[in-house]
Amino acid sequence: MKGKGATAKNYFVLNTGAKIPAVGLATWQHGGDLCAEAVATALTAGYRHIDCAHLYGNEVEVGKALAEAFESGAKREDLFLTSKLYCATNSHKRVENSVRVSLKSLGVSYLDLYLVHWPECSALGDATDPSWKSASEYRQFSQRLKPTWESMEGLVQMGLVRAIGVSNFNIQQISELLQFAKIVPAVNQVTTALLSPGLSDSGSEDEAGTPRITFRRSRSVHGPMMKLSVVVDIAERHNKTPEQ
């Protein structure tokens, strides 16, 4: 596996003290041999963060690429692997089983980061509309999020994951989580496009001094920006796609 490791300018420090590469390969919508090839190519190019999820249905293919990298001399400690809790899973036993399935598929003994994929992994509701429609719905979220998060915290204690976080949570949902979390989420990963207003890749610390929760963009290189004439023109001049 070629490529340079992380430097001080291309990673963020999580509230756990761990270093997460600033750029990673998302494996959503990658399947079969194409997925394994994409991961292998990324690792050769210098990527060290691979973002996965049980819901993507391709962790076995990611695992094949990782196995080849390890056979070629790559070290597990030099990689940062993320996966996500399947949304239909919320009991303690199922949370543990879910992460063990991901570990087996990826062929590793631990994950660097494990995320609750969507808020409705813990509560009823529409993923596209995170606002609360009633006090009852809010209580349902709170009551179901707590045992899910406690199970996530248990994974850290068991050594199956190094850090835990959330994905696609809004500020209100984060605030509710912080009311009972013994382990503060290390990351909130949200799907956003480049040039989205009011968003930052850096972490933040609130007025009460809560440890920083790093904000990570997912699928940044997509959306309307890829259709801007200046982006298309540059891509054509270099015989590349707008995303490249």
N, C-alpha and C positions, 0 to 999 in steps of 0.2 A: 504494500500500500504506500503510494507516494504522497506528496503534498506536505506542506509545513503545518506544524501544530499551531495552537492558539497563541497570540501575542497579546500584550496589554491593550491593544487597540481594537481587538476583534472579539471580545467576550464581555459579558456582564457578570457581576458577582451577585449571586443570590443571597437571600437573607440567611441561608444555611452556611454561607462561606464558599460554596461550590462555584466554579466558573462555568457558565453556560455560553457556548459559542454564539456570537451575534447573528450568524447566518446558519441556517440548517436546511436540510432537504425534507420537504413535506411529501409524504407518500400517498396522499389522498388521490383517488382515481387512477392509481398505478396498479396494474395487474399482471400476473403471469411472469413470463420471461422478461417483459419490458420493465417491470418493477425491479427485479433482481439486477438487470443491466443498469438501470438508472442509479441504484444505490451503489453498485460497484464503480460506476463512472464517477459519481460524486466523491466517493472515498479516495479514488485515485487523484482527483483534482484538488483534494485538500479539505473537503468537507469533513467535519468531525461530529456534527449533530444530525441525527436522523430522527424525524418526527413520525411516529406511528400511532395506530389506534386499532383496537379490536374490531371496531365498526368498519374499518377500511377493508377488511377481509384479505389482507395480503401480507400479514406478518410472517408467514411461512416463507414467502419469496424474499422478504427482507432478510430473514434468517439465513437463507442460502448465500446471499451476498456477504453477510457478516462472516459466515463460516469460511468462505473463500479468502476474505481479508485476513482472518486470524491465521489461516494456513500459510498466508504469504508473509506473516510476521507482525501483523497489527496487534496491538495490545488493547485489551478491553478497557483499561483505565484511561486510554487516550481518546476514547469515544464517549459521546454523550447521547444516550438513548432515552427517548420519551415515548410513552404510550398513554392510552386513555381508557378509563373505566367504561365498560359497555353500559349504555343508558338503561337497559332493562334490569340492571343489577344494582341492588341497594342493601341487601342483608349482609351481615358480617361474613358469613360463609361464602356467599356469592362474590363478594368483593375480593376475598382471598383467592377463590377459585379463578376469578377473571384474570388477576395479575399472574397467576401461575400458568394459565393457558398462554398468555402473551410471552412469558419468560421461556416456556418450552418452544413456542413457535420461533422465537428470535434466537434461541440457542444460547442464552446467557443466564447468569445466576441472579442478576439484579438489574433494576432500572435506575437510571439517574434521576428521572422525573416521571411521576405518574399523576395524571390529571383526571378530575371528574369532567367527563366530556361535555356535558350540557347541564344546565340547572335542573332540567326535568329528570335527570338521573336520580334526583332526590325528591322531586315534587311533580304534581300534575301541572299541565299547562302547555302552551304553545311556544315552541322554541323561537319562533319569529316575533313573539310579542311577550317580552319578559316583564311587562308591567303587571301590577297586581290589580285584579278586578274587584276584589273584596277582601275584607279582613279575614274571612274564613280561608280563602286561598292562600293568604300570607301565612296563616298559622300552619296550614298543611305543608308549605315549603319548609318552615322552621322545624316542624316536628319530624319531617322525613330527612332533612339535611343533616341533622345532628348525628343520628346513628350511622349514616353513610360516612360522614367525615371522621367519626370515631373509628370506623373500620379502616379508613385510609390511614389514620394515624397509627393503627396497629401494624400496618404493613411496614412502616418505618421501624418500629420496634422489633419486628421480625427480621429486619435486614433485607427484605425483598425489594425495597425501593429506598433511594437515598433522600429524595425530596418529594413532596406532594404539592399539588396546586389545583387550580380550576381552569375551566375553559368556557368562554362565552357567558360569563357572569357579568351582571351590571353592578353599579355601585351599591344599590340597595341590597342586592343579594350578598355581596362581599361584606357589607356592614353587618348583616344578620349572622353570617358565618363567624365573624370575629367576636361575636357575643359569647361563644362557647368553645371556640377552637383552642386546643392546647398547643397545636402546631399551626402557626400562621402560614397560609398558603405562600409558597415561594414564587408562584407565577400565576397570572391570569392571561391565558392565551385567547386572543380574539381575532376573528376573521376580519381583516381590513385591507383596503387597497392603498398603495402609495398615494400621497397627496390628500389623504382623508383629513378633513379639518379637525383640529383640536385633539390630535392623538400624538403620543410620544412613545418612543421605544424604551425610554428609560423608566426605571422604577420610581416610586414616590413614597413619601413618609407623611403621615397625617399629623395634625397638631398635637395629638396625644402621644406621639412618638412611637406609633405602631411600626414594627420592623417593615422595611420596604417590601412591597409586593411587585415584582418585576412584570411589566406589561410587555407581552410579546405579540407581534403581528403574525398572523397566519395567512398564507396565500396573498402576500403583498403584491406580487407581480402579476396582477390580473385586473380586469375591469376596464373602465373607460380610458384610463391613462394609456393603455396599449394601442388605442385607436387615434391618439393625438398625431397630427401630421408630422410633427418634428420627430416623434419616436419612430413612426413608420418610415420616414425618409432615411434616418440614420440606419435603421435595420436593413433597408434595401441596399444602401451603399456598401454595407459590410456583408451582404448576402446572409443575413441572419433573420430570425423571427423577432418581432417586437419584444417578446419576453426575454430572448437572449441578449 
